[in-house]
Amino acid sequence: MKLGDYMKSIYGYTEEMLKEYLKSNNQKPFRAAQLIEWLYRHKISSFDEITNMKKDFILQLKNDFTIDELECVTHQKSSDGTQKFLFKLADGNLIETVLMCHDYGYSVCVTTQVGCNMGCQFCASGMKKKLRNLEAFEIVLQILTVSKLADVRVSHVVVMGIGEPFDNYDNVIRFLKIINNPLGLEIGARHITVSTCGLVDKIYEYSDFDLQVNLAISLHAPNNEIRNQIMNINKAYPIEKLIDAIKYYIDKTNRRVTIEYILLQGINDSKQNANELANLLHGLNVYVNLIPYNEVIEKPYKRSKPEDMVSFFDVLKKRRINVQLRREQGGDIDAACGQLRSKHIK
């Protein structure tokens, strides 16, 4: 597949888009459902494997579409069952995808961009600037390829790999519609979470999205002073505007928002910071996910001490904030998002 010829991939088409294609080619709309089943249930690698369509139409499909694959460059396995994949795209760019094993099933963390322009100071992903957005089919293929290589059924998806999902909004929304389709991968909307570092205008737009997909906010600071220091996005969208957008989302969807908070030693992990965070989130339907930091060699930030993590957690708990200290996964492999890609490029 040539770079720029992305719409040839059939994995980038929603059911509605397939119906439009069929209509323009004088085909019945029910063929869309059949195609989706062949692609995602039977997992065909060639249109020739389809047995319930006429040969002339199969020939047309072969001319109009491609059935693509991702090339796996590196595959790491952790002792806790976490698996990390480095994939090569058709244009030679590299992306990361992570498979995690939980008691409720398997979840995949997908990447949405080649590199990232958000510039979060502690993050390995931002060390390589954004080269381009991923197309919807390239995000879909991450799930299909991981499922095939690991021989598992993916039941949950988190959109928080390399890149800012809301900086690639249209492709991410199309991806969500594709994987949620009950005829295909059938990943429930409530089993999908999209994370943003705080693109406020897109949070408002996402509030009107008709699927009940979860929202997570990468907050990582209780005030503007600290957030300005570690997250460039806060200079464009300060915490006050971000909280207003979160309130709008909660009121519009009646859904709880997950607040992601990486604990950085001596930066945002004091009891005072915990109380500030509790004040900021008071009365909001949110769930705080405290995350131990995966240290990056090129970054000066350190993981909070275990006792400070516990103290931070205890303050939030006593302040009646719904909170958990996240269980670590993949600590014995290149766990930090973007770390594997950066190492390979070097």
Short mmCIF file of the C-alpha atoms (twelve columns), coordinates in Angstrom:
data_MODEL
# 
_entry.id   MODEL 
# 
loop_
_atom_site.group_PDB 
_atom_site.id 
_atom_site.type_symbol 
_atom_site.label_atom_id 
_atom_site.label_alt_id 
_atom_site.label_comp_id 
_atom_site.label_asym_id 
_atom_site.label_seq_id 
_atom_site.Cartn_x 
_atom_site.Cartn_y 
_atom_site.Cartn_z 
_atom_site.pdbx_PDB_model_num 
ATOM 1   C CA . MET A 1   0.000   0.000   0.000   1 
ATOM 2   C CA . LYS A 2   1.382   3.390   -0.988  1 
ATOM 3   C CA . LEU A 3   1.653   6.182   1.562   1 
ATOM 4   C CA . GLY A 4   -1.369  8.443   1.205   1 
ATOM 5   C CA . ASP A 5   -3.564  5.735   -0.307  1 
ATOM 6   C CA . TYR A 6   -5.113  5.045   3.105   1 
ATOM 7   C CA . MET A 7   -8.755  4.803   2.081   1 
ATOM 8   C CA . LYS A 8   -7.980  1.615   0.201   1 
ATOM 9   C CA . SER A 9   -7.943  -0.280  3.501   1 
ATOM 10  C CA . ILE A 10  -11.333 -1.798  4.225   1 
ATOM 11  C CA . TYR A 11  -10.557 -1.765  7.948   1 
ATOM 12  C CA . GLY A 12  -11.035 2.008   7.893   1 
ATOM 13  C CA . TYR A 13  -14.697 1.750   6.892   1 
ATOM 14  C CA . THR A 14  -17.618 1.914   9.281   1 
ATOM 15  C CA . GLU A 15  -20.807 0.022   8.488   1 
ATOM 16  C CA . GLU A 16  -22.411 3.249   7.273   1 
ATOM 17  C CA . MET A 17  -19.483 3.925   4.938   1 
ATOM 18  C CA . LEU A 18  -19.662 0.391   3.545   1 
ATOM 19  C CA . LYS A 19  -23.383 0.837   2.867   1 
ATOM 20  C CA . GLU A 20  -22.663 4.024   0.940   1 
ATOM 21  C CA . TYR A 21  -20.034 2.185   -1.096  1 
ATOM 22  C CA . LEU A 22  -22.468 -0.651  -1.814  1 
ATOM 23  C CA . LYS A 23  -25.217 1.750   -2.834  1 
ATOM 24  C CA . SER A 24  -22.922 3.512   -5.287  1 
ATOM 25  C CA . ASN A 25  -22.098 0.130   -6.809  1 
ATOM 26  C CA . ASN A 26  -25.705 -1.103  -7.074  1 
ATOM 27  C CA . GLN A 27  -25.273 -3.663  -4.303  1 
ATOM 28  C CA . LYS A 28  -27.724 -4.481  -1.514  1 
ATOM 29  C CA . PRO A 29  -26.975 -2.757  1.834   1 
ATOM 30  C CA . PHE A 30  -27.083 -6.078  3.746   1 
ATOM 31  C CA . ARG A 31  -23.739 -6.892  2.112   1 
ATOM 32  C CA . ALA A 32  -22.153 -4.480  4.601   1 
ATOM 33  C CA . ALA A 33  -23.066 -6.750  7.516   1 
ATOM 34  C CA . GLN A 34  -21.726 -9.748  5.609   1 
ATOM 35  C CA . LEU A 35  -18.423 -8.000  4.928   1 
ATOM 36  C CA . ILE A 36  -18.036 -7.015  8.576   1 
ATOM 37  C CA . GLU A 37  -18.618 -10.591 9.717   1 
ATOM 38  C CA . TRP A 38  -16.065 -11.946 7.250   1 
ATOM 39  C CA . LEU A 39  -13.476 -9.383  8.300   1 
ATOM 40  C CA . TYR A 40  -13.853 -9.444  12.060  1 
ATOM 41  C CA . ARG A 41  -15.468 -12.785 12.904  1 
ATOM 42  C CA . HIS A 42  -13.909 -15.059 10.273  1 
ATOM 43  C CA . LYS A 43  -10.754 -12.902 10.142  1 
ATOM 44  C CA . ILE A 44  -10.182 -13.439 6.429   1 
ATOM 45  C CA . SER A 45  -6.827  -12.486 4.901   1 
ATOM 46  C CA . SER A 46  -8.179  -12.374 1.329   1 
ATOM 47  C CA . PHE A 47  -11.503 -11.460 -0.268  1 
ATOM 48  C CA . ASP A 48  -11.283 -14.800 -2.106  1 
ATOM 49  C CA . GLU A 49  -12.214 -16.515 1.171   1 
ATOM 50  C CA . ILE A 50  -15.736 -15.033 1.016   1 
ATOM 51  C CA . THR A 51  -18.213 -17.741 -0.029  1 
ATOM 52  C CA . ASN A 52  -21.582 -15.976 -0.067  1 
ATOM 53  C CA . MET A 53  -20.912 -13.274 -2.668  1 
ATOM 54  C CA . LYS A 54  -20.638 -13.432 -6.463  1 
ATOM 55  C CA . LYS A 55  -17.195 -13.664 -8.017  1 
ATOM 56  C CA . ASP A 56  -17.568 -10.438 -10.023 1 
ATOM 57  C CA . PHE A 57  -18.318 -8.492  -6.822  1 
ATOM 58  C CA . ILE A 58  -15.396 -10.137 -5.011  1 
ATOM 59  C CA . LEU A 59  -13.178 -9.043  -7.919  1 
ATOM 60  C CA . GLN A 60  -14.487 -5.503  -7.495  1 
ATOM 61  C CA . LEU A 61  -13.728 -5.608  -3.761  1 
ATOM 62  C CA . LYS A 62  -10.171 -6.698  -4.559  1 
ATOM 63  C CA . ASN A 63  -9.791  -3.767  -6.935  1 
ATOM 64  C CA . ASP A 64  -11.276 -1.195  -4.570  1 
ATOM 65  C CA . PHE A 65  -9.906  -2.302  -1.184  1 
ATOM 66  C CA . THR A 66  -6.932  -3.846  0.546   1 
ATOM 67  C CA . ILE A 67  -6.864  -6.199  3.536   1 
ATOM 68  C CA . ASP A 68  -3.887  -4.962  5.500   1 
ATOM 69  C CA . GLU A 69  -1.620  -6.242  8.249   1 
ATOM 70  C CA . LEU A 70  0.847   -4.691  10.662  1 
ATOM 71  C CA . GLU A 71  4.429   -5.918  10.747  1 
ATOM 72  C CA . CYS A 72  5.586   -6.809  14.261  1 
ATOM 73  C CA . VAL A 73  9.175   -5.603  14.774  1 
ATOM 74  C CA . THR A 74  9.527   -6.365  18.491  1 
ATOM 75  C CA . HIS A 75  7.370   -8.324  20.918  1 
ATOM 76  C CA . GLN A 76  8.099   -8.121  24.653  1 
ATOM 77  C CA . LYS A 77  6.453   -10.267 27.335  1 
ATOM 78  C CA . SER A 78  6.339   -9.368  31.009  1 
ATOM 79  C CA . SER A 79  6.264   -11.842 33.876  1 
ATOM 80  C CA . ASP A 80  2.834   -10.461 34.853  1 
ATOM 81  C CA . GLY A 81  1.329   -11.293 31.449  1 
ATOM 82  C CA . THR A 82  1.603   -7.818  29.931  1 
ATOM 83  C CA . GLN A 83  2.794   -7.842  26.323  1 
ATOM 84  C CA . LYS A 84  4.200   -4.910  24.369  1 
ATOM 85  C CA . PHE A 85  4.365   -4.777  20.582  1 
ATOM 86  C CA . LEU A 86  6.375   -2.523  18.294  1 
ATOM 87  C CA . PHE A 87  4.684   -2.367  14.882  1 
ATOM 88  C CA . LYS A 88  5.978   -1.026  11.573  1 
ATOM 89  C CA . LEU A 89  3.470   0.850   9.432   1 
ATOM 90  C CA . ALA A 90  3.344   0.812   5.624   1 
ATOM 91  C CA . ASP A 91  5.414   4.017   5.452   1 
ATOM 92  C CA . GLY A 92  8.097   2.617   7.785   1 
ATOM 93  C CA . ASN A 93  7.020   4.536   10.893  1 
ATOM 94  C CA . LEU A 94  6.915   2.709   14.234  1 
ATOM 95  C CA . ILE A 95  4.129   2.575   16.837  1 
ATOM 96  C CA . GLU A 96  3.580   0.789   20.158  1 
ATOM 97  C CA . THR A 97  0.613   -1.264  21.347  1 
ATOM 98  C CA . VAL A 98  0.182   -2.935  24.746  1 
ATOM 99  C CA . LEU A 99  -1.857  -5.988  25.753  1 
ATOM 100 C CA . MET A 100 -2.789  -6.280  29.425  1 
ATOM 101 C CA . CYS A 101 -4.289  -9.245  31.243  1 
ATOM 102 C CA . HIS A 102 -6.950  -8.580  33.893  1 
ATOM 103 C CA . ASP A 103 -9.302  -10.744 35.909  1 
ATOM 104 C CA . TYR A 104 -12.138 -9.467  33.674  1 
ATOM 105 C CA . GLY A 105 -10.366 -10.229 30.377  1 
ATOM 106 C CA . TYR A 106 -7.808  -8.750  28.000  1 
ATOM 107 C CA . SER A 107 -7.446  -5.055  27.253  1 
ATOM 108 C CA . VAL A 108 -5.390  -3.360  24.556  1 
ATOM 109 C CA . CYS A 109 -3.902  0.121   24.791  1 
ATOM 110 C CA . VAL A 110 -3.721  1.588   21.288  1 
ATOM 111 C CA . THR A 111 -1.634  4.357   19.768  1 
ATOM 112 C CA . THR A 112 -3.276  7.135   17.734  1 
ATOM 113 C CA . GLN A 113 -0.344  9.148   16.373  1 
ATOM 114 C CA . VAL A 114 3.232   8.669   15.197  1 
ATOM 115 C CA . GLY A 115 4.881   10.723  17.917  1 
ATOM 116 C CA . CYS A 116 3.172   13.413  20.007  1 
ATOM 117 C CA . ASN A 117 3.170   17.216  20.081  1 
ATOM 118 C CA . MET A 118 1.659   17.694  23.540  1 
ATOM 119 C CA . GLY A 119 5.084   17.971  25.184  1 
ATOM 120 C CA . CYS A 120 4.313   16.525  28.619  1 
ATOM 121 C CA . GLN A 121 7.674   16.825  30.358  1 
ATOM 122 C CA . PHE A 122 7.679   13.420  32.062  1 
ATOM 123 C CA . CYS A 123 6.488   11.381  29.067  1 
ATOM 124 C CA . ALA A 124 8.616   9.239   26.749  1 
ATOM 125 C CA . SER A 125 6.058   9.585   23.929  1 
ATOM 126 C CA . GLY A 126 6.680   13.300  23.581  1 
ATOM 127 C CA . MET A 127 10.421  12.880  23.041  1 
ATOM 128 C CA . LYS A 128 9.612   12.249  19.365  1 
ATOM 129 C CA . LYS A 129 7.470   14.974  17.792  1 
ATOM 130 C CA . LYS A 130 4.334   14.047  15.878  1 
ATOM 131 C CA . LEU A 131 5.032   13.010  12.315  1 
ATOM 132 C CA . ARG A 132 1.427   12.259  11.403  1 
ATOM 133 C CA . ASN A 133 -1.927  11.040  12.655  1 
ATOM 134 C CA . LEU A 134 -2.810  7.389   12.363  1 
ATOM 135 C CA . GLU A 135 -5.684  6.561   10.053  1 
ATOM 136 C CA . ALA A 136 -8.656  4.739   11.579  1 
ATOM 137 C CA . PHE A 137 -7.672  1.430   9.972   1 
ATOM 138 C CA . GLU A 138 -4.174  1.619   11.495  1 
ATOM 139 C CA . ILE A 139 -5.724  1.859   14.959  1 
ATOM 140 C CA . VAL A 140 -8.160  -0.992  14.222  1 
ATOM 141 C CA . LEU A 141 -5.288  -3.165  12.977  1 
ATOM 142 C CA . GLN A 142 -3.509  -2.833  16.320  1 
ATOM 143 C CA . ILE A 143 -6.350  -4.722  17.988  1 
ATOM 144 C CA . LEU A 144 -6.638  -7.315  15.224  1 
ATOM 145 C CA . THR A 145 -2.887  -7.974  15.112  1 
ATOM 146 C CA . VAL A 146 -2.427  -8.172  18.883  1 
ATOM 147 C CA . SER A 147 -5.417  -10.514 19.138  1 
ATOM 148 C CA . LYS A 148 -3.912  -12.751 16.454  1 
ATOM 149 C CA . LEU A 149 -0.336  -12.779 17.779  1 
ATOM 150 C CA . ALA A 150 -1.348  -13.341 21.407  1 
ATOM 151 C CA . ASP A 151 -4.257  -15.644 20.494  1 
ATOM 152 C CA . VAL A 152 -6.714  -13.873 22.791  1 
ATOM 153 C CA . ARG A 153 -10.075 -12.169 22.492  1 
ATOM 154 C CA . VAL A 154 -9.800  -8.480  23.306  1 
ATOM 155 C CA . SER A 155 -12.734 -7.328  25.434  1 
ATOM 156 C CA . HIS A 156 -11.555 -3.867  26.551  1 
ATOM 157 C CA . VAL A 157 -9.744  -1.018  24.801  1 
ATOM 158 C CA . VAL A 158 -7.979  2.043   26.180  1 
ATOM 159 C CA . VAL A 159 -7.037  4.822   23.762  1 
ATOM 160 C CA . MET A 160 -4.044  6.233   25.609  1 
ATOM 161 C CA . GLY A 161 -0.928  5.012   23.818  1 
ATOM 162 C CA . ILE A 162 1.471   7.262   21.910  1 
ATOM 163 C CA . GLY A 163 -0.168  10.524  20.839  1 
ATOM 164 C CA . GLU A 164 -3.115  12.649  21.929  1 
ATOM 165 C CA . PRO A 165 -6.351  10.981  20.755  1 
ATOM 166 C CA . PHE A 166 -8.309  14.238  20.581  1 
ATOM 167 C CA . ASP A 167 -5.591  15.691  18.336  1 
ATOM 168 C CA . ASN A 168 -6.673  12.981  15.852  1 
ATOM 169 C CA . TYR A 169 -10.355 13.265  16.674  1 
ATOM 170 C CA . ASP A 170 -12.104 12.207  13.456  1 
ATOM 171 C CA . ASN A 171 -10.033 9.060   12.963  1 
ATOM 172 C CA . VAL A 172 -10.450 8.081   16.617  1 
ATOM 173 C CA . ILE A 173 -14.238 8.498   16.427  1 
ATOM 174 C CA . ARG A 174 -14.381 6.352   13.294  1 
ATOM 175 C CA . PHE A 175 -12.203 3.731   15.010  1 
ATOM 176 C CA . LEU A 176 -14.599 3.645   17.985  1 
ATOM 177 C CA . LYS A 177 -17.578 3.048   15.711  1 
ATOM 178 C CA . ILE A 178 -15.775 0.227   13.906  1 
ATOM 179 C CA . ILE A 179 -14.687 -1.726  16.989  1 
ATOM 180 C CA . ASN A 180 -18.039 -1.220  18.725  1 
ATOM 181 C CA . ASN A 181 -20.047 -2.735  15.857  1 
ATOM 182 C CA . PRO A 182 -21.962 -5.789  17.230  1 
ATOM 183 C CA . LEU A 183 -21.399 -7.679  13.986  1 
ATOM 184 C CA . GLY A 184 -17.631 -7.259  14.206  1 
ATOM 185 C CA . LEU A 185 -15.265 -7.002  17.157  1 
ATOM 186 C CA . GLU A 186 -18.256 -6.229  19.387  1 
ATOM 187 C CA . ILE A 187 -16.280 -4.339  22.011  1 
ATOM 188 C CA . GLY A 188 -18.856 -2.687  24.250  1 
ATOM 189 C CA . ALA A 189 -18.823 1.103   24.471  1 
ATOM 190 C CA . ARG A 190 -18.555 0.949   28.251  1 
ATOM 191 C CA . HIS A 191 -15.467 -1.237  27.846  1 
ATOM 192 C CA . ILE A 192 -13.695 1.498   25.862  1 
ATOM 193 C CA . THR A 193 -11.913 4.489   27.415  1 
ATOM 194 C CA . VAL A 194 -10.464 7.465   25.564  1 
ATOM 195 C CA . SER A 195 -7.863  9.551   27.378  1 
ATOM 196 C CA . THR A 196 -6.979  13.189  26.743  1 
ATOM 197 C CA . CYS A 197 -4.438  15.495  28.337  1 
ATOM 198 C CA . GLY A 198 -7.036  18.260  28.181  1 
ATOM 199 C CA . LEU A 199 -8.066  19.493  24.722  1 
ATOM 200 C CA . VAL A 200 -11.065 21.326  26.105  1 
ATOM 201 C CA . ASP A 201 -12.868 22.070  22.842  1 
ATOM 202 C CA . LYS A 202 -12.789 18.378  21.906  1 
ATOM 203 C CA . ILE A 203 -14.106 17.347  25.337  1 
ATOM 204 C CA . TYR A 204 -17.198 19.446  24.619  1 
ATOM 205 C CA . GLU A 205 -17.542 17.835  21.181  1 
ATOM 206 C CA . TYR A 206 -16.994 14.351  22.634  1 
ATOM 207 C CA . SER A 207 -19.802 15.014  25.121  1 
ATOM 208 C CA . ASP A 208 -22.221 14.905  22.185  1 
ATOM 209 C CA . PHE A 209 -20.856 11.616  20.780  1 
ATOM 210 C CA . ASP A 210 -23.681 9.080   20.618  1 
ATOM 211 C CA . LEU A 211 -21.739 6.078   21.980  1 
ATOM 212 C CA . GLN A 212 -21.372 5.645   25.743  1 
ATOM 213 C CA . VAL A 213 -17.581 5.478   25.579  1 
ATOM 214 C CA . ASN A 214 -15.685 6.387   28.758  1 
ATOM 215 C CA . LEU A 215 -13.542 9.495   29.190  1 
ATOM 216 C CA . ALA A 216 -10.262 9.770   31.108  1 
ATOM 217 C CA . ILE A 217 -8.407  13.000  31.820  1 
ATOM 218 C CA . SER A 218 -4.620  13.007  32.249  1 
ATOM 219 C CA . LEU A 219 -4.539  15.648  34.979  1 
ATOM 220 C CA . HIS A 220 -1.328  14.918  36.920  1 
ATOM 221 C CA . ALA A 221 -1.408  18.169  38.925  1 
ATOM 222 C CA . PRO A 222 -3.752  19.873  41.401  1 
ATOM 223 C CA . ASN A 223 -3.029  23.458  40.339  1 
ATOM 224 C CA . ASN A 224 -1.925  25.548  37.376  1 
ATOM 225 C CA . GLU A 225 1.561   26.231  38.734  1 
ATOM 226 C CA . ILE A 226 2.530   22.557  38.776  1 
ATOM 227 C CA . ARG A 227 0.583   21.656  35.633  1 
ATOM 228 C CA . ASN A 228 2.225   24.473  33.659  1 
ATOM 229 C CA . GLN A 229 5.578   23.061  34.727  1 
ATOM 230 C CA . ILE A 230 4.958   19.495  33.558  1 
ATOM 231 C CA . MET A 231 2.211   19.767  30.899  1 
ATOM 232 C CA . ASN A 232 2.390   22.346  28.094  1 
ATOM 233 C CA . ILE A 233 -1.297  21.891  27.267  1 
ATOM 234 C CA . ASN A 234 -2.211  23.686  30.491  1 
ATOM 235 C CA . LYS A 235 -0.901  26.984  29.081  1 
ATOM 236 C CA . ALA A 236 -3.598  26.802  26.406  1 
ATOM 237 C CA . TYR A 237 -6.305  25.212  28.561  1 
ATOM 238 C CA . PRO A 238 -5.729  25.971  32.273  1 
ATOM 239 C CA . ILE A 239 -7.278  23.798  34.952  1 
ATOM 240 C CA . GLU A 240 -10.320 26.070  35.431  1 
ATOM 241 C CA . LYS A 241 -11.355 25.619  31.790  1 
ATOM 242 C CA . LEU A 242 -10.617 21.897  31.963  1 
ATOM 243 C CA . ILE A 243 -12.801 21.443  35.056  1 
ATOM 244 C CA . ASP A 244 -15.633 23.361  33.353  1 
ATOM 245 C CA . ALA A 245 -15.408 20.970  30.378  1 
ATOM 246 C CA . ILE A 246 -15.431 17.953  32.715  1 
ATOM 247 C CA . LYS A 247 -18.542 19.309  34.464  1 
ATOM 248 C CA . TYR A 248 -20.239 19.778  31.082  1 
ATOM 249 C CA . TYR A 249 -19.375 16.214  30.053  1 
ATOM 250 C CA . ILE A 250 -20.722 14.770  33.308  1 
ATOM 251 C CA . ASP A 251 -23.946 16.809  33.099  1 
ATOM 252 C CA . LYS A 252 -24.480 15.931  29.439  1 
ATOM 253 C CA . THR A 253 -23.690 12.198  29.622  1 
ATOM 254 C CA . ASN A 254 -24.351 11.355  33.272  1 
ATOM 255 C CA . ARG A 255 -21.123 9.346   33.114  1 
ATOM 256 C CA . ARG A 256 -18.233 9.239   35.548  1 
ATOM 257 C CA . VAL A 257 -14.857 10.606  34.447  1 
ATOM 258 C CA . THR A 258 -11.562 8.921   35.306  1 
ATOM 259 C CA . ILE A 259 -8.828  11.281  36.517  1 
ATOM 260 C CA . GLU A 260 -5.342  9.955   35.748  1 
ATOM 261 C CA . TYR A 261 -2.684  11.215  38.161  1 
ATOM 262 C CA . ILE A 262 0.951   10.110  37.830  1 
ATOM 263 C CA . LEU A 263 2.802   10.546  41.124  1 
ATOM 264 C CA . LEU A 264 6.154   12.317  40.653  1 
ATOM 265 C CA . GLN A 265 8.566   12.517  43.577  1 
ATOM 266 C CA . GLY A 266 8.768   16.001  45.054  1 
ATOM 267 C CA . ILE A 267 6.630   17.499  42.269  1 
ATOM 268 C CA . ASN A 268 2.960   16.635  42.836  1 
ATOM 269 C CA . ASP A 269 2.904   13.984  45.568  1 
ATOM 270 C CA . SER A 270 2.715   15.868  48.875  1 
ATOM 271 C CA . LYS A 271 -0.195  15.773  51.324  1 
ATOM 272 C CA . GLN A 272 -0.813  19.414  50.467  1 
ATOM 273 C CA . ASN A 273 -1.088  18.444  46.796  1 
ATOM 274 C CA . ALA A 274 -3.529  15.674  47.741  1 
ATOM 275 C CA . ASN A 275 -5.719  18.144  49.633  1 
ATOM 276 C CA . GLU A 276 -5.588  20.569  46.698  1 
ATOM 277 C CA . LEU A 277 -6.695  17.776  44.388  1 
ATOM 278 C CA . ALA A 278 -9.534  16.851  46.729  1 
ATOM 279 C CA . ASN A 279 -10.689 20.479  46.760  1 
ATOM 280 C CA . LEU A 280 -10.508 20.656  42.969  1 
ATOM 281 C CA . LEU A 281 -12.571 17.500  42.445  1 
ATOM 282 C CA . HIS A 282 -15.025 17.929  45.320  1 
ATOM 283 C CA . GLY A 283 -18.589 17.167  44.261  1 
ATOM 284 C CA . LEU A 284 -17.651 15.846  40.816  1 
ATOM 285 C CA . ASN A 285 -18.579 12.358  39.616  1 
ATOM 286 C CA . VAL A 286 -14.967 11.316  39.123  1 
ATOM 287 C CA . TYR A 287 -12.691 8.409   39.894  1 
ATOM 288 C CA . VAL A 288 -9.014  9.100   40.591  1 
ATOM 289 C CA . ASN A 289 -6.464  6.619   39.280  1 
ATOM 290 C CA . LEU A 290 -3.124  7.163   41.056  1 
ATOM 291 C CA . ILE A 291 -0.308  5.867   38.857  1 
ATOM 292 C CA . PRO A 292 3.244   4.952   39.932  1 
ATOM 293 C CA . TYR A 293 5.626   6.621   37.486  1 
ATOM 294 C CA . ASN A 294 7.595   4.469   35.055  1 
ATOM 295 C CA . GLU A 295 10.915  6.311   35.039  1 
ATOM 296 C CA . VAL A 296 12.408  7.376   31.698  1 
ATOM 297 C CA . ILE A 297 16.208  7.593   31.471  1 
ATOM 298 C CA . GLU A 298 16.113  10.814  29.464  1 
ATOM 299 C CA . LYS A 299 13.802  12.540  31.958  1 
ATOM 300 C CA . PRO A 300 14.752  13.946  35.398  1 
ATOM 301 C CA . TYR A 301 11.533  12.840  37.122  1 
ATOM 302 C CA . LYS A 302 11.491  10.105  39.748  1 
ATOM 303 C CA . ARG A 303 8.804   7.784   41.039  1 
ATOM 304 C CA . SER A 304 7.214   8.796   44.309  1 
ATOM 305 C CA . LYS A 305 8.299   6.872   47.392  1 
ATOM 306 C CA . PRO A 306 5.900   4.083   48.396  1 
ATOM 307 C CA . GLU A 307 5.061   5.785   51.680  1 
ATOM 308 C CA . ASP A 308 4.241   9.043   49.878  1 
ATOM 309 C CA . MET A 309 1.952   7.206   47.454  1 
ATOM 310 C CA . VAL A 310 0.096   5.667   50.384  1 
ATOM 311 C CA . SER A 311 -0.148  9.027   52.190  1 
ATOM 312 C CA . PHE A 312 -1.531  10.686  49.045  1 
ATOM 313 C CA . PHE A 313 -4.069  7.891   48.652  1 
ATOM 314 C CA . ASP A 314 -5.102  8.132   52.313  1 
ATOM 315 C CA . VAL A 315 -5.733  11.884  52.100  1 
ATOM 316 C CA . LEU A 316 -8.028  11.456  49.098  1 
ATOM 317 C CA . LYS A 317 -9.809  8.544   50.740  1 
ATOM 318 C CA . LYS A 318 -10.429 10.516  53.910  1 
ATOM 319 C CA . ARG A 319 -11.700 13.406  51.813  1 
ATOM 320 C CA . ARG A 320 -14.253 10.982  50.286  1 
ATOM 321 C CA . ILE A 321 -12.713 11.001  46.832  1 
ATOM 322 C CA . ASN A 322 -13.209 7.747   44.892  1 
ATOM 323 C CA . VAL A 323 -9.608  6.649   44.364  1 
ATOM 324 C CA . GLN A 324 -7.371  3.678   43.651  1 
ATOM 325 C CA . LEU A 325 -3.610  3.191   43.505  1 
ATOM 326 C CA . ARG A 326 -3.119  1.419   40.215  1 
ATOM 327 C CA . ARG A 327 -1.509  -1.999  40.127  1 
ATOM 328 C CA . GLU A 328 1.698   -1.898  38.120  1 
ATOM 329 C CA . GLN A 329 1.947   -3.899  34.911  1 
ATOM 330 C CA . GLY A 330 4.877   -4.504  32.595  1 
ATOM 331 C CA . GLY A 331 7.484   -3.159  34.999  1 
ATOM 332 C CA . ASP A 332 10.135  -5.608  33.756  1 
ATOM 333 C CA . ILE A 333 9.813   -4.524  30.111  1 
ATOM 334 C CA . ASP A 334 9.861   -1.083  28.447  1 
ATOM 335 C CA . ALA A 335 6.785   -0.067  30.404  1 
ATOM 336 C CA . ALA A 336 6.669   3.690   29.867  1 
ATOM 337 C CA . CYS A 337 4.584   4.688   26.860  1 
ATOM 338 C CA . GLY A 338 6.898   5.475   23.924  1 
ATOM 339 C CA . GLN A 339 9.967   3.949   25.560  1 
ATOM 340 C CA . LEU A 340 10.185  0.894   23.299  1 
ATOM 341 C CA . ARG A 341 9.790   2.997   20.143  1 
ATOM 342 C CA . SER A 342 12.405  5.530   21.263  1 
ATOM 343 C CA . LYS A 343 14.882  2.777   22.118  1 
ATOM 344 C CA . HIS A 344 14.403  1.104   18.729  1 
ATOM 345 C CA . ILE A 345 14.816  4.398   16.821  1 
ATOM 346 C CA . LYS A 346 18.053  5.107   18.701  1 
# 
